[in-house]
Amino acid sequence: MQLDLSTFPLVWMRREAAPVQPDILFAQFDALLARRQAFVILSEEGFDEEGHEHPQEERKRASLWMKQNKAAIRAYIQGMVLVEPSAAKRLAGKAFAVMFGKFWGYPLHFGTSRDDALDIAQHLLRAWLPPQLPPGDGSTAAHQ
């Protein structure tokens, strides 16, 4: 995965032919959370019903990172919006979206087009209320 931060607070996630090292991806997410501003993750890759299988070590690391940054993730990531033109795939994605939201702490939405996804993202950003986090609770944890 590659993150495009050039249109922050709209953060585009793209699959790359050459995978980005997890360290780089975690560092990018740490930097995003350190801004202490709301943002939305968008992707034009659509909903992959097959899923992309990550190695167990990568899944463990992502889970640990998520737990270490839980408060900041919930405070600043307003959602993820996937562009998915297929009504059947959007419907199939709704069940996955429930599990996704419970695990990551932010909702997964589906847009029918890029413009629809951008509208959803803008709505999520307008609805954001800055968190009242205790000092130190919203910062990201250092990686070993």
N, C-alpha and C positions, 0 to 999 in steps of 0.2 A: 504494500500500500504506500501511496505517496500522498502527502497533504499539501494542498496549495493554499497558503495563508494570505495571498495577495489581495483578496477581497474581504478580509476580516471585517465584520463578524461572521461572514459567510465563508466557511472553510470547506473546500472541495476535497473529497477523498477519491483517489483514482488508483486503480490497479496498474502496476507497471510491469513491463516485460521482464525487467530485472528487478527482483524483489528488493525493497529497501530494508536495511538491517533493522531489527527490532530496536536497538539502542537509539537509532536516529528517530524512529517513530515515537518512542517514549519521550525522548528529549523534546520533540515538537509538541507533544501533548502537555508536557510539563510547562513549556514556555507559554502555551495557550492559557493554561489554568493560572499561571503566575500573573497574567494580565488582570485577573480579577474582574473580567467583563464577560457579559453574556455572549455566547456564540452558538451557531447551528452548524452541524456537519451535513453536507449534501453530497450525493453521489449520483452520477448518471449511469452507473453500472447496472442498475435494475436489481430486482430481487432474484437471487440465485437459489432456487428450491433445493438444489443438490448441496449447497453450502460449500464453503472452502475449508478444507480440513487443515488445521494448524498442528504442528508437532506438539506433543504433550508438554515439553519444556516451555514452549512459547505460550501455550494456554495457561500453564502454572504462573508464569511470569506476569501475564496480563491480569490474571485474577489477583495476584498479590499487589500489583500496581493499582488496580481498581480499589482494593480494600484500603490501601494507604492513602488514596486520594478521594475517598468516597464523598466527603463533605464538599470538596471543591467541584467534583464532577456534577453532583446534584445541584450545586449553586450556579454554575456557569454554563454547562452544556444544556441548552434548552431543548435539544432534540436532534435527531438525525432524519433527514428526508431523502428517500430514494426516488429517483425518477423511474417509474414503471408504467409504460403505456398499456401493458396487457392487464385487462380487468381480471382475468383468471389468476394471474400471478399476484395481483394486489390482494385478491380475496384469500389466496393461499398464504400470503404474507401476514395477514391479520393475526393468526394464531401465533406465529413466530414473534410478532411485534410485542405481544403480551409478555412472553418469556424474556425477550430482549430488554424491555423496560424494567422488569424486576431485577435482572442481573446487572445491567449497566447503570440504572438509576435515572435514565432519561428516556423519553418516548421515541419510538420509531414510527414515522409517518411515510405515506406514499403519495407522490404527485403523479399526475397523468402525463405531464410534460415538464420541461425545464422551467417554463414560466409558472406553471402550477406549483412546482417545488419551491421556487423563489417566493411566491405569494405565501405559502405555508410558513417558510422560514421567517419572512418579515413579520407575519402575525405572531409567531413564537417570540421573536425579539421584542416586539412592542408590548407583549404581555409580561415581560420579565420585571420582577421586583428585586432590587439588589438585596442580597442576603445580609442577615445580621449575625455574622459568624463571630465567635469568640476569637480573640487574637491568637494567631498561629493555627487555627483550625482550617483555614482555607488555603494554606500554602501547600505546595507539593512536597512530597518526601524525596529525599535524595536516593539515588540508585546505587547499589553496590556493584 
